[in-house]
Amino acid sequence: MDVILATMMSAMSEVRSTNHVASSQRSVLSDEDFAILDFEENWFTSTVPREQAIMERFGISATRYYQRLNMLIDVAAALEAKPLLVKRLRRLRSQRQAARSAERLRR
C-alpha cells in the first residue's frame, strides 16, 4: 500500500511540476481560468452540490477541476487577479500537506 501511495505521489509531483512550468510561463489567464477562480470564490451560493455544479459549469470531473485549480493558484497572474482567494487556497493547501506529513510521521 505504501509503495502504491509513494508511486502515485511521485507521478503527481511530476505532473504538477510539468504543469507548473507551463502555467507559470503564461502571464495572462484564460477565460476558463478566470471562470474557475470566480466559481471557487462563489461556489457556496449554488443550490446544487459542488461536484454537480463543477460538472455542469465546466464539463469536467471534480478531480480534474481540483487538479487545475491547484495548478492555477501557483500562477502569478491568478494571484494578481484574486489575491485573497489565491492566498487562502495556498494556505489551506499547505495546512493539508502539513497534516498529511504529520499523519505519516505518527505511523
Backbone as CSV, one residue per row, in Angstrom:
resi,resn,N_x,N_y,N_z,CA_x,CA_y,CA_z,C_x,C_y,C_z
1,MET,0.827,-1.192,0.000,0.000,0.000,0.000,0.872,1.256,0.000
2,ASP,1.924,1.256,0.827,2.818,2.403,0.890,3.554,2.601,-0.429
3,VAL,3.878,1.503,-1.106,4.567,1.586,-2.389,3.649,2.222,-3.431
4,ILE,2.391,1.825,-3.416,1.423,2.389,-4.354,1.248,3.875,-4.088
5,LEU,1.115,4.232,-2.821,0.959,5.634,-2.457,2.183,6.449,-2.872
6,ALA,3.366,5.913,-2.634,4.594,6.613,-2.996,4.685,6.793,-4.510
7,THR,4.296,5.767,-5.257,4.319,5.847,-6.711,3.344,6.905,-7.211
8,MET,2.139,6.917,-6.627,1.140,7.903,-7.026,1.606,9.316,-6.693
9,MET,2.192,9.491,-5.523,2.677,10.813,-5.110,3.784,11.288,-6.049
10,SER,4.666,10.367,-6.430,5.752,10.704,-7.336,5.214,11.131,-8.693
11,ALA,4.250,10.374,-9.206,3.650,10.705,-10.503,2.944,12.049,-10.441
12,MET,2.211,12.291,-9.355,1.510,13.569,-9.211,2.500,14.722,-9.137
13,SER,3.616,14.503,-8.469,4.633,15.536,-8.352,5.216,15.883,-9.712
14,GLU,5.460,14.849,-10.534,5.998,15.085,-11.869,5.010,15.861,-12.721
15,VAL,3.742,15.475,-12.672,2.710,16.170,-13.444,2.595,17.600,-12.965
16,ARG,2.575,17.785,-11.646,2.436,19.122,-11.080,3.601,20.008,-11.500
17,SER,4.838,19.490,-11.456,5.980,20.319,-11.806,5.976,20.649,-13.291
18,THR,5.570,19.704,-14.133,5.483,19.964,-15.557,4.422,21.001,-15.854
19,ASN,3.251,20.830,-15.279,2.167,21.778,-15.499,2.460,23.126,-14.863
20,HIS,3.173,23.121,-13.740,3.518,24.375,-13.076,4.391,25.226,-13.984
21,VAL,5.363,24.608,-14.631,6.237,25.359,-15.531,5.427,25.937,-16.671
22,ALA,4.559,25.108,-17.265,3.738,25.594,-18.380,2.811,26.707,-17.920
23,SER,2.202,26.552,-16.751,1.267,27.550,-16.253,1.976,28.837,-15.855
24,SER,3.132,28.717,-15.228,3.800,29.917,-14.741,4.382,30.741,-15.878
25,GLN,4.568,30.130,-17.043,5.095,30.880,-18.172,4.026,31.756,-18.817
26,ARG,2.752,31.464,-18.556,1.679,32.282,-19.094,1.504,33.500,-18.196
27,SER,1.503,34.669,-18.788,1.333,35.868,-17.977,-0.126,36.300,-17.904
28,VAL,-0.954,35.744,-18.773,-2.353,36.121,-18.815,-3.202,34.871,-18.589
29,LEU,-4.240,35.020,-17.795,-5.142,33.902,-17.538,-6.170,33.792,-18.654
30,SER,-6.540,32.574,-18.964,-7.585,32.349,-19.967,-8.950,32.665,-19.346
31,ASP,-9.950,32.734,-20.196,-11.310,32.971,-19.703,-11.753,31.846,-18.777
32,GLU,-11.363,30.615,-19.111,-11.743,29.483,-18.265,-11.028,29.539,-16.916
33,ASP,-9.783,30.022,-16.907,-9.067,30.182,-15.639,-9.789,31.193,-14.742
34,PHE,-10.206,32.309,-15.332,-10.967,33.295,-14.566,-12.277,32.701,-14.073
35,ALA,-12.926,31.898,-14.929,-14.193,31.272,-14.541,-13.984,30.328,-13.366
36,ILE,-12.880,29.597,-13.369,-12.585,28.683,-12.255,-12.370,29.476,-10.969
37,LEU,-11.613,30.557,-11.048,-11.385,31.380,-9.858,-12.693,31.995,-9.360
38,ASP,-13.510,32.482,-10.276,-14.804,33.045,-9.879,-15.687,31.987,-9.233
39,PHE,-15.725,30.806,-9.834,-16.536,29.724,-9.277,-16.045,29.368,-7.876
40,GLU,-14.732,29.261,-7.710,-14.178,28.881,-6.412,-14.491,29.943,-5.362
41,GLU,-14.567,31.159,-5.779,-14.867,32.250,-4.855,-16.343,32.264,-4.440
42,ASN,-17.223,31.744,-5.304,-18.659,31.856,-5.060,-19.417,30.543,-5.084
43,TRP,-18.765,29.411,-5.035,-19.434,28.123,-5.196,-20.480,27.874,-4.112
44,PHE,-20.289,28.426,-2.943,-21.197,28.154,-1.822,-22.584,28.751,-2.019
45,THR,-22.745,29.634,-2.992,-24.062,30.206,-3.255,-24.913,29.317,-4.151
46,SER,-24.316,28.259,-4.689,-25.029,27.356,-5.584,-26.021,26.501,-4.797
47,THR,-27.125,26.192,-5.440,-28.142,25.361,-4.792,-27.920,23.876,-5.034
48,VAL,-27.000,23.538,-5.923,-26.704,22.133,-6.203,-25.388,21.759,-5.529
49,PRO,-25.136,20.467,-5.335,-23.854,20.054,-4.744,-22.670,20.551,-5.591
50,ARG,-21.582,20.795,-4.931,-20.405,21.387,-5.578,-19.923,20.574,-6.773
51,GLU,-19.818,19.255,-6.617,-19.329,18.409,-7.700,-20.250,18.473,-8.911
52,GLN,-21.543,18.529,-8.654,-22.507,18.634,-9.745,-22.386,19.989,-10.441
53,ALA,-22.206,21.040,-9.666,-22.048,22.376,-10.238,-20.784,22.453,-11.093
54,ILE,-19.723,21.791,-10.658,-18.474,21.755,-11.435,-18.722,21.078,-12.770
55,MET,-19.390,19.922,-12.742,-19.663,19.188,-13.972,-20.550,20.001,-14.912
56,GLU,-21.571,20.645,-14.364,-22.489,21.417,-15.190,-21.821,22.655,-15.797
57,ARG,-21.006,23.324,-15.014,-20.423,24.584,-15.485,-19.206,24.385,-16.378
58,PHE,-18.338,23.412,-16.023,-17.086,23.259,-16.753,-17.019,22.005,-17.617
59,GLY,-17.907,21.059,-17.368,-17.907,19.832,-18.154,-16.728,18.923,-17.876
60,ILE,-16.151,19.048,-16.689,-15.033,18.186,-16.293,-15.352,17.574,-14.928
61,SER,-14.622,16.535,-14.588,-14.843,15.898,-13.292,-14.330,16.805,-12.173
62,ALA,-14.805,16.551,-10.976,-14.350,17.328,-9.818,-12.853,17.129,-9.602
63,THR,-12.376,15.916,-9.836,-10.943,15.641,-9.664,-10.113,16.513,-10.595
64,ARG,-10.499,16.556,-11.869,-9.761,17.364,-12.837,-9.863,18.849,-12.484
65,TYR,-11.015,19.285,-12.015,-11.200,20.674,-11.594,-10.219,21.032,-10.476
66,TYR,-10.140,20.165,-9.466,-9.248,20.448,-8.336,-7.785,20.400,-8.747
67,GLN,-7.443,19.516,-9.679,-6.073,19.493,-10.187,-5.745,20.813,-10.880
68,ARG,-6.674,21.252,-11.691,-6.450,22.505,-12.418,-6.403,23.692,-11.465
69,LEU,-7.284,23.728,-10.492,-7.282,24.798,-9.501,-5.969,24.814,-8.733
70,ASN,-5.487,23.632,-8.363,-4.228,23.530,-7.631,-3.071,24.098,-8.442
71,MET,-3.057,23.835,-9.741,-2.008,24.401,-10.601,-2.212,25.903,-10.776
72,LEU,-3.460,26.302,-10.882,-3.781,27.699,-11.139,-3.356,28.611,-9.990
73,ILE,-3.459,28.143,-8.755,-3.108,29.022,-7.632,-1.605,29.257,-7.516
74,ASP,-0.816,28.532,-8.322,0.620,28.778,-8.351,1.024,29.784,-9.429
75,VAL,0.074,30.226,-10.222,0.338,31.165,-11.316,0.269,32.594,-10.779
76,ALA,1.279,33.377,-11.105,1.340,34.770,-10.620,0.147,35.591,-11.083
77,ALA,-0.326,35.355,-12.289,-1.462,36.123,-12.803,-2.726,35.858,-11.982
78,ALA,-2.878,34.645,-11.483,-4.034,34.329,-10.633,-3.932,35.083,-9.315
79,LEU,-2.720,35.173,-8.782,-2.512,35.927,-7.549,-2.834,37.399,-7.756
80,GLU,-2.464,37.924,-8.910,-2.770,39.325,-9.210,-4.272,39.542,-9.395
81,ALA,-4.945,38.568,-10.004,-6.373,38.713,-10.286,-7.223,38.584,-9.027
82,LYS,-6.918,37.617,-8.192,-7.729,37.343,-6.992,-6.792,37.035,-5.817
83,PRO,-6.123,38.036,-5.280,-5.111,37.789,-4.249,-5.642,37.129,-2.974
84,LEU,-6.791,37.553,-2.484,-7.308,36.972,-1.240,-7.672,35.504,-1.425
85,LEU,-8.328,35.193,-2.517,-8.712,33.810,-2.801,-7.486,32.926,-2.961
86,VAL,-6.538,33.369,-3.760,-5.348,32.552,-4.028,-4.536,32.346,-2.752
87,LYS,-4.371,33.375,-1.962,-3.618,33.228,-0.711,-4.323,32.276,0.251
88,ARG,-5.656,32.365,0.314,-6.417,31.459,1.182,-6.274,30.014,0.708
89,LEU,-6.389,29.797,-0.597,-6.271,28.442,-1.133,-4.865,27.884,-0.936
90,ARG,-3.845,28.727,-1.093,-2.466,28.282,-0.847,-2.284,27.903,0.623
91,ARG,-2.831,28.720,1.516,-2.716,28.437,2.948,-3.407,27.118,3.297
92,LEU,-4.611,26.917,2.777,-5.335,25.666,3.038,-4.577,24.458,2.489
93,ARG,-4.003,24.601,1.304,-3.219,23.513,0.720,-2.014,23.188,1.599
94,SER,-1.335,24.209,2.073,-0.181,23.996,2.951,-0.589,23.303,4.253
95,GLN,-1.715,23.699,4.801,-2.199,23.063,6.028,-2.528,21.594,5.806
96,ARG,-3.160,21.285,4.668,-3.474,19.882,4.364,-2.207,19.071,4.169
97,GLN,-1.210,19.645,3.481,0.051,18.943,3.279,0.759,18.694,4.611
98,ALA,0.740,19.668,5.492,1.363,19.509,6.804,0.650,18.438,7.622
99,ALA,-0.669,18.412,7.546,-1.435,17.406,8.278,-1.136,16.005,7.753
100,ARG,-1.026,15.866,6.428,-0.693,14.550,5.852,0.708,14.117,6.273
101,SER,1.641,15.048,6.288,3.010,14.727,6.686,3.053,14.315,8.152
102,ALA,2.336,15.024,8.990,2.291,14.696,10.417,1.678,13.323,10.619
103,GLU,0.647,13.010,9.847,-0.004,11.697,9.967,0.951,10.591,9.561
104,ARG,1.729,10.808,8.540,2.703,9.784,8.101,3.772,9.565,9.163
105,LEU,4.173,10.631,9.849,5.204,10.512,10.869,4.707,9.747,12.091
106,ARG,3.416,9.813,12.357,2.842,9.117,13.512,2.759,7.611,13.302
107,ARG,2.803,7.152,12.083,2.661,5.725,11.807,3.878,4.955,12.138
